[in-house]
Amino acid sequence: MQLSDVFLGLGEDTFARLLRSVSIGKLKTFQLYERVKTRFHLPKLSSETLRRAVPRLWARIAERDEEFASDVAQTVLVSHLEMIKAVLDELGIPHEDGFFPKDLDVTGKFPEGWQQRIYDKYRNVYSDAVVLFYINHLDWELAKSDRVFVPSPVAAS
């Protein structure tokens, strides 16, 4: 599975909600503002221009442009580092302010049902779209999952 498959599996509505959750201030803090503006082909980067660009950006995801999918993921994730730290702490995954080394040993860190447990715990604390995306991103990046997690309707209600 590739990162674009995560976005595609979550759907265009979730993708739009993810882009609405982007913090322009955090992009500037992490010196990503100009890169995102350029990579997203936007003359100006704002909440409004991101919202209007969703259909065009979604089309690029649908083309399975993995470098672009990675840029979108980074844009969303740096906007939600507090949530990332909380989830990693909950799972007992060592990190430094939400970042971890690429060679991190995660053996035993993803017990059966962890995705639903994390979703249920954090979906009302943070944006449910962001929590769902991060669960899938973490599952893709560290657990090397080959499927997109979709929460159980019973547990999510």
C-alpha positions in Angstrom: 0.0 0.0 0.0 1.2 3.5 -0.8 0.4 6.8 1.0 -2.0 7.9 -1.8 -4.0 4.7 -1.0 -4.5 5.9 2.5 -6.0 9.2 1.2 -8.0 7.4 -1.4 -9.3 4.9 1.1 -10.5 7.7 3.5 -12.2 9.5 0.6 -12.5 13.0 -0.8 -14.7 14.3 2.1 -12.1 13.3 4.7 -9.3 14.8 2.4 -11.2 18.1 2.3 -11.6 18.1 6.1 -7.9 17.4 6.5 -7.0 20.4 4.3 -9.4 22.6 6.3 -7.5 21.6 9.4 -4.1 22.9 8.2 -2.6 25.6 10.3 -0.9 28.2 8.2 0.9 29.4 11.3 2.4 26.0 11.9 3.5 25.8 8.3 5.4 29.1 8.8 6.8 27.9 12.1 8.2 24.8 10.4 9.3 26.8 7.4 7.0 24.8 5.1 4.8 27.7 3.9 6.6 28.5 0.7 7.2 24.8 -0.1 3.5 23.9 0.3 2.4 27.0 -1.7 4.7 25.9 -4.5 3.9 22.2 -4.4 0.2 22.9 -4.2 0.5 25.4 -7.1 -1.2 28.1 -5.2 -0.4 31.8 -5.8 -1.3 32.5 -2.1 -1.6 30.0 0.7 -4.6 30.5 3.0 -7.4 28.5 4.4 -9.7 29.8 1.6 -7.3 28.9 -1.2 -6.8 25.5 0.3 -10.5 24.9 0.5 -11.0 26.0 -3.1 -8.1 23.8 -4.3 -9.5 20.6 -2.8 -10.9 19.1 -6.1 -7.6 19.8 -8.0 -5.5 18.5 -5.1 -7.7 15.4 -4.8 -7.2 14.8 -8.6 -3.4 14.7 -8.0 -3.9 12.2 -5.1 -6.1 10.1 -7.4 -3.2 10.0 -9.9 -1.2 8.4 -7.2 1.5 11.0 -7.1 3.4 9.7 -4.0 5.7 12.7 -3.6 2.6 14.9 -3.6 0.8 12.6 -1.2 3.8 12.8 1.1 3.7 16.7 1.0 0.0 16.7 1.8 0.6 14.3 4.7 3.4 16.4 6.1 1.3 19.6 5.8 -1.5 18.0 7.8 0.7 16.3 10.4 2.8 19.4 11.3 -0.5 21.1 12.0 -1.4 18.5 14.6 1.7 17.7 16.6 -0.1 17.9 19.9 -2.4 15.1 18.8 0.5 13.1 17.4 2.4 13.3 20.7 -0.7 12.2 22.6 -1.3 9.2 20.3 2.4 8.1 20.4 2.4 8.5 24.2 -0.7 6.4 24.4 0.9 3.7 22.3 4.2 3.8 24.2 6.1 4.7 21.1 9.3 6.8 21.9 9.5 10.1 20.2 10.9 13.6 20.5 8.0 16.1 20.3 6.1 13.8 17.9 9.1 12.9 15.7 10.8 9.5 15.8 13.9 7.9 14.2 13.3 6.0 11.0 14.9 2.9 12.4 12.7 2.8 15.5 11.8 -0.7 16.7 8.0 -0.8 17.1 7.7 -4.5 18.0 4.8 -5.1 20.2 3.6 -1.4 20.0 0.6 -2.2 17.8 -1.6 -4.8 19.6 -4.8 -6.1 18.0 -7.5 -3.4 17.9 -5.2 -0.5 18.6 -6.6 1.6 15.7 -10.2 1.4 17.0 -9.1 2.1 20.6 -7.1 5.2 19.6 -9.9 6.4 17.3 -12.5 6.0 20.1 -10.3 7.8 22.6 -9.3 10.8 20.5 -12.0 11.3 17.9 -13.9 13.7 20.2 -10.8 15.4 21.5 -9.3 16.3 18.0 -10.8 16.4 14.6 -12.1 12.9 13.8 -10.7 13.2 10.2 -7.2 14.1 11.5 -7.3 11.2 14.1 -8.4 8.8 11.4 -5.7 10.0 9.0 -3.0 9.8 11.6 -4.0 6.3 12.7 -3.7 5.2 9.0 -0.5 7.1 8.5 1.1 5.5 11.5 -0.2 2.1 10.5 1.2 2.6 7.0 4.6 4.1 8.1 5.5 2.0 11.1 3.3 -1.1 11.2 3.6 -1.5 7.4 -0.2 -2.1 7.0 -1.6 -3.1 3.6 -5.1 -1.9 4.4 -6.9 1.3 5.3 -8.5 1.4 8.7 -12.1 2.5 8.8 -13.6 2.7 12.3 -16.4 0.4 13.4 -19.8 2.2 13.2 -20.9 0.6 16.5 -17.8 1.7 18.4 -17.7 5.1 16.7 -21.3 6.1 17.6 
